[in-house]
């Protein structure tokens, strides 16, 4: 920043025509200002001022530097203001990737909350289906809001869990299993299923549950990853399905209900993921804070 100060000093001297008046305006001593101007001339190797009884006038070199100094100092001041605003969280753009369900049920509410408090912030949301890790590595997103993978994260990734949703076992309301107070894995062996495609997180967890009981994994009649499609099939048939619990709306999905069933395999941890050595900006931290508040409210309501 020494050069920036020197340029500011240069402009003050040119504007006021003397070292004394410039030093007073800059709130520094005249010897300090004199030393600053001499150092700048030594660095550039040219005289910047004519010194006479009337004060100081810029040389041709001083005039050339003056034009650039004005643009540079304005740019620096603007950059400092933007950095300060970004650090304070009052301005900036946050780039987030999230799945459609998480976006609708959690992220949208957090963004609305944040916009009320920080109206100058901008949020760019990519509604992603599938793995977005490569785009995160490439810097396309600041962070991802997603289902956290089981086990420890890879070395290049940091993550923070913020909410435990459930994987809900769903059926039509008149289904025999829907009338039970508690359902076991063995009660599900002969059921017909509509499930996500092989390898999908929800299906793998359901299969893990059967494997623990040494029972054959469910073989679906219909495969589809769409939450709405699974609910529509379940509502019109005796099929069972698995969806994220937050995707079950008790007001809209009146023909579908969650079967009373509990298993550690049916926990669905959601959190934020970002590049390991990345320093999250203040706006990002503010949005993550809003996400935590929303998830806390959801947990309390549940």
C-alpha positions in Angstrom: 0.0 0.0 0.0 3.1 2.3 0.1 2.7 3.2 -3.6 -1.0 3.9 -3.1 -0.2 6.3 -0.2 2.5 8.0 -2.3 0.0 8.5 -5.2 -2.5 10.0 -2.8 0.2 12.3 -1.4 1.1 13.3 -5.0 -2.4 14.3 -5.8 -2.7 16.3 -2.6 0.5 18.2 -3.4 -0.6 18.9 -7.0 -4.1 20.0 -5.9 -2.9 22.4 -3.1 0.4 23.6 -4.7 2.6 23.3 -1.6 3.9 20.7 0.8 2.6 22.6 3.8 -1.0 22.8 2.7 -1.0 19.2 1.4 0.5 17.9 4.7 -2.2 19.7 6.6 -5.0 18.2 4.4 -3.5 14.7 4.7 -3.0 15.1 8.5 0.7 14.2 8.3 3.8 16.1 9.1 5.5 18.1 6.3 8.9 16.3 6.7 7.0 12.9 6.3 5.3 14.2 3.1 8.6 15.6 1.7 10.3 12.2 2.3 7.4 10.4 0.6 7.6 12.6 -2.5 11.4 12.3 -2.7 11.2 8.5 -2.4 8.6 8.4 -5.2 10.9 10.4 -7.5 13.8 8.1 -6.7 11.7 5.0 -7.5 10.6 6.5 -10.8 14.0 8.1 -11.6 12.4 11.4 -12.8 11.5 14.8 -11.2 7.8 15.1 -10.5 7.7 18.8 -9.4 9.2 22.2 -10.1 10.0 23.8 -6.7 10.0 27.6 -6.6 9.0 30.5 -4.3 5.3 30.1 -5.3 5.3 26.4 -4.2 5.3 23.2 -6.2 4.1 22.6 -9.8 4.0 19.2 -11.5 6.5 18.5 -14.3 5.5 16.7 -17.4 6.2 13.5 -15.6 4.1 14.6 -12.7 1.2 15.4 -15.0 1.4 12.0 -16.6 1.4 10.3 -13.2 -1.4 12.5 -12.0 -3.8 11.2 -14.6 -3.0 7.6 -13.7 -2.9 8.2 -10.0 -6.5 9.5 -10.0 -7.8 6.3 -11.6 -5.6 4.1 -9.4 -6.6 5.8 -6.1 -10.3 5.7 -7.0 -10.0 2.0 -7.9 -8.2 1.2 -4.6 -10.8 3.1 -2.6 -13.6 1.2 -4.4 -11.8 -2.1 -3.9 -11.4 -1.5 -0.2 -15.1 -0.5 0.1 -16.1 -3.7 -1.6 -13.8 -5.9 0.5 -15.1 -4.3 3.7 -18.7 -4.8 2.5 -17.9 -8.4 1.6 -16.2 -9.0 4.9 -19.1 -7.5 6.8 -21.5 -9.6 4.7 -23.5 -6.6 3.4 -22.6 -7.2 -0.3 -21.3 -10.0 -2.5 -22.6 -13.0 -4.4 -23.0 -16.5 -2.9 -22.9 -19.5 -5.3 -24.6 -22.6 -4.0 -25.5 -26.0 -5.5 -28.3 -28.1 -3.9 -30.8 -30.8 -4.9 -34.4 -29.8 -5.9 -36.0 -31.0 -2.6 -33.4 -29.5 -0.3 -33.6 -26.2 -2.4 -37.4 -26.0 -2.0 -37.7 -27.1 1.6 -34.6 -25.6 3.2 -32.5 -23.3 1.0 -35.4 -21.2 -0.2 -36.4 -20.4 3.4 -32.9 -19.6 4.4 -32.4 -17.3 1.4 -35.6 -15.3 2.2 -34.4 -14.9 5.8 -31.0 -13.7 4.7 -32.4 -11.3 2.1 -34.5 -9.6 4.8 -31.4 -8.9 6.8 -28.9 -8.3 3.9 -30.8 -7.0 0.9 -27.7 -6.2 -1.1 -26.4 -9.8 -1.1 -26.9 -11.9 -4.3 -27.4 -15.6 -4.2 -26.9 -17.8 -7.3 -28.4 -21.3 -6.9 -27.8 -24.2 -9.1 -30.5 -26.9 -8.6 -28.4 -30.0 -9.1 -29.3 -33.6 -9.4 -26.3 -36.0 -9.0 -22.7 -35.5 -8.0 -21.5 -31.9 -8.1 -18.1 -32.5 -6.6 -16.1 -31.8 -9.8 -17.8 -28.4 -10.1 -17.1 -27.7 -6.5 -13.4 -28.5 -7.0 -13.3 -26.3 -10.1 -14.6 -23.3 -8.0 -18.0 -23.1 -9.7 -19.7 -23.1 -6.3 -18.8 -21.7 -2.9 -20.4 -24.6 -1.2 -22.9 -27.4 -1.7 -26.0 -28.1 0.4 -26.5 -31.8 0.1 -26.9 -35.2 1.5 -23.7 -36.0 3.3 -21.9 -39.2 2.1 -21.4 -42.0 4.6 -17.9 -42.2 6.3 -15.2 -39.6 6.4 -15.1 -37.0 3.7 -12.2 -37.1 1.2 -9.0 -35.1 2.0 -9.9 -32.3 -0.3 -13.3 -31.7 1.2 -14.7 -30.1 4.4 -18.2 -30.7 5.6 -20.5 -29.7 8.4 -23.8 -31.5 9.2 -26.7 -29.2 9.9 -29.8 -31.4 9.9 -30.9 -35.0 10.1 -33.9 -35.8 7.9 -35.4 -39.2 7.7 -35.8 -41.6 4.8 -39.6 -42.2 5.1 -41.2 -45.5 4.2 -44.5 -44.5 2.5 -47.7 -46.2 1.6 -51.3 -45.2 0.7 -53.4 -44.4 3.8 -55.6 -47.5 3.4 -52.6 -49.9 3.1 -52.7 -52.6 5.8 -49.2 -51.6 7.1 -50.3 -48.0 7.5 -52.7 -49.1 10.3 -49.9 -50.6 12.4 -48.3 -48.8 15.3 -45.0 -50.4 14.5 -43.7 -52.2 11.5 -40.6 -54.6 11.4 -38.3 -55.4 8.4 -39.9 -58.9 8.2 -43.3 -57.3 7.6 -41.9 -55.7 4.4 -40.5 -58.9 2.8 -43.6 -59.6 0.6 -44.3 -56.0 -0.3 -44.4 -54.5 -3.8 -42.0 -51.6 -4.2 -41.5 -48.5 -6.2 -37.9 -47.4 -5.6 -35.1 -45.2 -7.0 -32.7 -46.7 -9.4 -29.9 -49.1 -8.1 -27.2 -47.2 -6.3 -29.4 -44.4 -5.1 -28.8 -43.4 -1.5 -32.3 -44.2 -0.3 -32.4 -47.6 -2.0 -28.9 -48.5 -0.6 -30.0 -47.7 2.9 -33.2 -49.8 2.5 -31.1 -52.7 1.2 -28.7 -52.3 4.2 -31.6 -52.6 6.5 -32.7 -55.9 4.9 -29.1 -57.2 4.9 -28.8 -56.6 8.6 -31.8 -58.9 9.1 -30.3 -61.5 6.7 -33.3 -61.0 4.4 -33.3 -60.6 0.6 -33.2 -57.0 -0.7 -36.5 -55.6 -2.1 -36.8 -55.9 -5.9 -38.9 -53.0 -7.2 -41.7 -53.3 -9.7 -41.1 -49.7 -10.8 -37.8 -47.7 -10.6 -37.8 -43.9 -10.6 -35.9 -41.3 -8.5 -38.6 -38.7 -8.6 -40.2 -38.1 -5.2 -43.5 -37.0 -6.8 -43.6 -40.0 -9.1 -43.0 -42.4 -6.2 -45.8 -40.7 -4.2 -48.2 -40.9 -7.1 -47.6 -44.6 -7.6 -48.0 -45.3 -3.9 -51.2 -43.3 -3.7 -52.9 -45.4 -6.4 -51.6 -48.9 -5.5 -50.4 -51.2 -2.8 -46.8 -50.4 -3.5 -44.4 -49.1 -0.8 -41.8 -46.5 -1.5 -39.0 -44.6 0.1 -38.6 -40.8 -0.1 -37.0 -38.1 2.0 -39.3 -37.3 4.9 -39.2 -33.6 4.0 -40.7 -34.5 0.7 -43.9 -35.7 2.4 -46.4 -32.8 2.7 -49.2 -33.8 5.1 -51.5 -31.1 3.6 -50.9 -31.9 -0.1 -50.3 -35.7 0.1 -53.5 -36.7 1.7 -53.6 -40.1 0.1 -50.0 -41.0 1.2 -48.7 -41.5 4.7 -45.5 -42.6 6.4 -45.4 -46.1 7.9 -44.3 -46.1 11.5 -40.8 -47.5 11.2 -37.5 -46.6 12.8 -34.0 -47.7 11.9 -30.6 -46.1 12.1 -30.3 -46.9 8.4 -33.2 -44.5 7.7 -31.3 -41.4 8.9 -30.6 -38.9 6.1 -27.9 -36.4 7.2 -27.8 -33.1 5.3 -25.0 -30.6 5.5 -22.8 -28.2 3.7 -19.6 -29.2 1.8 -16.8 -26.9 0.6 -13.2 -27.1 -0.6 -10.9 -28.0 2.3 -8.5 -25.0 2.2 -11.1 -22.5 1.1 -11.9 -19.6 3.4 -15.6 -19.1 3.3 -16.6 -15.5 2.8 -18.8 -13.7 5.3 -21.9 -13.8 3.1 -21.4 -17.6 2.8 -21.2 -17.9 6.6 -24.3 -15.8 6.9 -26.2 -18.1 4.6 -25.0 -21.2 6.4 -26.1 -19.6 9.6 -29.6 -19.0 8.1 -29.7 -22.6 7.0 -28.9 -23.8 10.5 -31.7 -21.6 11.9 -34.2 -23.0 9.4 -33.2 -26.6 10.1 -33.5 -25.9 13.8 -37.1 -24.7 13.3 -37.9 -27.7 11.1 -36.5 -30.0 13.9 -38.5 -28.2 16.6 -41.7 -28.5 14.5 -41.1 -32.2 13.8 
